[in-house]
Each structure stands twice: as structure tokens, then as C-alpha cells.
Amino acid sequence: MAAKKTTKVPGAILSARQKEKVELEVVSSQARLRLTRLLRPRAGRHQTEESPMIDLIHINRIVNLANAVLGRPIYTLELSDWDYEPAEYAWHNGELELVLRRPETAELVEILVDLVDAGCILIEDVNAVLEADRSGIRISTSDGGAAVEVIDVAKLPEASLAPGEHVNVRKLVERMDRAMQDRDWSLVLHTSASIFETVAKQVVSEPTIQNKSLGGWFSLYRKRSTLAAPLLDTIEAIFKRRNIEPLAGHGSASDPSITEEEAVQVRELTIAFVRLERTLLTASANRPAQVKKTRGTTKN
């Protein structure tokens, strides 16, 4: 008797608990680029002078696997007519570059699961990139196919809070919560500033700032971010206070001035900031895709 075939339902790959954890994971722009570089040659693995359209079919499949997760229209090729214009190939190549850049983290991992299941990218390559990025997300395999594994935050490597260091945001949030429990308000402030810096690097995404403190390039971040000016003002104020608050940004014999009420506000603002900035990055990545396509049909 043949084994029962299971069908993955978009949105059902992550459990509610996993999704809550994954939303605090930040997969860097550099990691997304490395994953895209892995996808490009496999998308064009059939490319020859005789069969460029086979590659078009393969790229179309990758694009539509992502579209299914994102709830975007499926782009259907008109296979009765093989004489496609160059613009069709250009559009698909452009969409291929956005497949792993466009989604939020939870959507990204679901797309990676589907790409692994479809043989479009190798699981060991994906996990190597995620591990190098200090992400707590891994793709695993089982009898039912590929799945998402979220590493327990306690098992993630500890990282210093030195300015300029890229660290796992979920690990920092866990550290900030421990500081709240220990009533260490200065450490809450310090950790919050480190989270702001890590996420801001996803917005600016330039090699020249990767090992520098946010205070040195905040004006550049302000120009690139789509956050409202008052929010940016608040973030900058928190970061500046980190640098002068006793026991937060420097060694000082003075007593900390930050209060419990302020620490609570800093903690809540930080969590909201992580989700909001990633959502805005996703919206920004979506804009280039709104180009009128000259061939093919879209179906909802």
C-alpha cells in the first residue's frame, strides 16, 4: 500500500510557539544575499543555448513557491507560446533576487523549507549560512520532509555586548528579560541599545559600518530608515543614554539613574522596534516587484 502523501499548507509549517520565537530572529541582509547566491546557480542549472526556457520554468517555480507563502498571486507562464520576450526573462530574474530578500523572518524560513523540499537549494548550505549568521533557526529533515527547527535560546552561544558586534537578537531579548527579572535596569538599557544597533545594520547594510557603534553612523541610519522621526529620536536618545548611564555604557562609581518604569518602557519599545523595522524592510523590498509584466497571466 502506497504511503499517504501529505500536503503542506502555507502558514502551517511553523507552530504558533515557533513563530513567536522566529519573529525575534533577525536574518541579516548579508545572510540573505549569501542564500540568494546559493539559489542562483541552481535556478539556472539547465541553462544552455537550446533550453533557456527550461530555466525560465525553473525560476518561475521558485518565484511561485515564495508567492504561495507570501499570499501573492501565482504567476503562470503561457506554455503554448515559447517565444518569450527578453522582458519576461528579466522580470523573472528580478523576482529571483527578491525571493529571499522580500519576506519577514517567519515567511523566510517557510520559503526555505519549501525550497529545500523542492530540491531548489541544499539543506546543508542553508544551515551553514544561518549558523554563520548566528541565527537560532535551522532547517531539519524528517519522514514528512523539511521542517523548521528553532534552537533553544539557552543553547545559543553567549556574545559580548561590545558596540559594533552582530549578535543574535533573540538571545539579546532573553538577556534583557533576565536583566528585568534581576532588576538590573542599567543592563536593560545596555542590551536594548545593542538590539537597536543590530537591527539598524539590516537597514543600512554597508560593510563600512558593520564593526562600528551605531552612535557613529546614526545620521546615516536616520536617512535610510522609514521609521517616523519621533521614533528615531527616541531610539537615538536611548542609545546616547546607554553611553552615559552608570553601569550601562561605562564603568562608573555613581548609582544608575534609570528607573524601573523607564526600563519597562525601554524593553517594550525594543520588542516593538524589532518587529516594526523588519516589517518596514519587507514593505520596501516589495516596491520593486510592482512592475507591469509584459507576458504571462496572474491568477489569484
N, C-alpha and C positions, 0 to 999 in steps of 0.2 A: 504493500500500500504506500503510495507516494506521500511524502511529508507535506503537511499543510503549509501552504505559502502564506506568510504574514505580510501585511501591507503597512508600511509606516505612514502614519497620519501626521501631516505638518503640524507642528506645535506640540506633539506628544512625545518627542524624543527626550526632552528634559522634564523631570518631575518638578512640581511646584517648589520643593525644597532646593533642588539643584539650581533652578532658575534664580531663586533669591540669592544664592551664593555667586552664581555666574555674573549677575548684574553688577557685582562689585569687582569683578576681574577686568583689568584693562589690558587688552592685547595691543601692543604698541604698533604704531604706523610702520616701523621698521620690520616687525614680525609679519605684518600683513603683506608687506612688499615681498619678503622672502617666500611667503606661502604662494603669492601670485607668480613669482618666478618659477616655483616648482610646477605650477599649473600650466604655464605657457607651453613648454615643450610637449607635455602630454596631450594638450589640446590640439597641437599641430603634428602629432606623431604620424599621421597618414600622409603628410604633405609631399606631393610630387607634382610634376607638371601635368600628369594625366589625371590626378584626382584632387584638385584643390577643393572641390565641392564636398568631398568626404570630410575634410577638415571643417568646413562650414557646418555640416550636420553635427559633428562632434562638439564644436564650440556652442552651437545652438542648444545642445543638450545640457551643457554646463550652465549656460545662462538661465535655462528654464528650471533646472534644479534649484538655483538660487531664487528665481522668481516665485517658485511654489512656496518656499519658506517665508519669503517677504510679503506674500499676498499680492504680488504684482501680476499683471496679465501675462499669460503664456504666449510667447512669440512663435508663430507657426510658419515654417517655410513652405513655399509653394513648390512642391517637388515635381509637379508636372512640367515645370519650366526651369531647366537647369542653367539658362543663360542669365545669371545674376549680374547686376551692375556692380562696379567696384565699391559703390557706396554701401552695398549690403555687407560686403566683407569688412569694410571699415567700421560700420556700426557694430557688428558682432565683436570685432577685436577691441573696440572701445568698451563694450559691455563686459568682456572678459576681464579687463583691467579693474572693473568696479565690483566684480563678484565678491571679493573678499575685503574690499575697502569700504563698501557701502553699508553693510549690516552692523547693528549693535552687537555686543558680545554674545548674548544668548542666541541671536539669529546666526551669527558667525559659526558657532560651534555646531549648530544643527545643519548648516550648509556643509561644513567639513565632514560631518557624519555621512551625509548623502553622497558627497563626492568620493569618499572612501568606499562606500558600498557600491558605487557605480564604477569603481576602478579608474576614476579620473585623477586620483592623487594617492600616493602611498602613505599608509598609516604611520610607518616609522619616520618618514620625512616630516609629516605634520607634527608628531610628538617631539621630534628633535628641535624644531623651531619653537614650539611652545615652551619647552623646557629651557632653552637658551634665553627666552624672554622672561623667565622667572614666573611664568603663568602657572596657576594651580589647576589648569584644565588639561586633560589628556583624552585621546580617543582610544577606546578599547574594542576588542572584538569578542563575540560570543556566538553561540549557535544561531542566534537571531540576527546576526550581522553586527555592524559597527554601532557603538554607543558612546555616550559621554561619561567620563569619569572625572569627578571633582575631588581633588586631593584635600584631605582634612587640613585645615589651616594650621593645626599644631605640627603637622609633618612638613610644612613648607620651611625652607631654610631661613634662619634669622638674618636680618640685614641691619646694618647700622643706619642711623638717621642722619648721616652726613649729607650736607647740601650737595645737590647735583647727582646723587645716586639714584638709579632707576630701581625701584623695588616693587614687590607685589602689593597692590592696593588692598586686596582683601586681608593680607597679613597685617598691613598697617591699620586697617579698621579694627581688626581684632586687638591689636596693641592699644589703640585708642580706647577701646571699650574696657580693657583691663585697667588702663590708667583711670578711667571713670570709676571703676569699682574700688580702686585703691585711693581714690580721692586725690590723685596727683594731677591737679589742674594744669600745671606747667607742662607736663608731658602730653596732656591732651592737646594743648596749643601747639607744641612742637610737632607732634605726629600729624595734626591737621595740616600744618604748613608743608610737610613732606608729601602729603597726599595731593595738595594743590599743585605742587611743583611737578609731581609725576604725571598727573593728568594734563597739565598745561603743555607738557612736552609733546603730547599727542596732537595738540592744536598747532604748535609751531613747527615741530618735526624737522628740525635742521640739525645737522651734525655739529655745528659750531656751538650749540647751547646744551648739548646732551650732558656734559660734565660740569655745568655751571649752575650756580644757585639762581633761583627764579628772580631774586631781587635785582640781579644784573641785567635781566632781559625782560622785565615785566612790561615795559613800554611796547616791546615787540609783541608780547602775548596779548596785550590790550588791543593792538591793531588787528590781530588775527582772530581773536575770539568773537563769537556772536552773542555772548552774554551781554545783558543790559549793563550800562555804565555803573549804576549803583551797586550791582552785584560785584563787578570788578573792583570797585572802590573798597568794598567790604573785604574781599579776598586780599587785596594789597595791604589793607590795614592789619589783617590777621598776620600776614607774612612779616610785615615790619615789626609787629609786636613780638613775634617769635624771637626776633634778633635782639630785643632789649629786655624781655621779661626774665627776671631772675629764675635760674634753673631750667629755662626753656631753650634759650639760644646761646647762653654763655654761662660760664661759672661765675657765681656771684654769692656773696655772703648775705645779701639782702633777702628779705622774705618776699615770696611771689605776691603780686597784686591781683592776679586773676582770681575771680570768684567762682563758686560752684555754678551759679546762674549763667555766668559768661561761658564756662566750659560746656555746659549743656547746649547752649546756642551754637557754639563752635562745632560741636560734634554733629548736631542735626544739619547744620548748614553744609558741612563737609560731605555727608552722605548724599544730600540732595545735589550737591555740585557734581559729584562723580557721575550720577545718572543724567543730569541735565547736560553736561558738556558732551557726553557721548551721544546723546540724542541729537544735539545740535550738529555734531560732526557728521552724523548719519544723514541729517537733512541736507547738509552742504554737499555731501558726496552724491546725493540723489540728483542734484541740479543738472550736471552734465548729461544725464540719461534722458532728459526731456527733449530730445531731438527728434524731429519728424523723420520717420523711416520711409524710404522710398519703395521698398519691396516687402512682401510678406503681409500677413494679416495678424491681428491680435484678437485673441478670444479671452473672454473673462471666465 
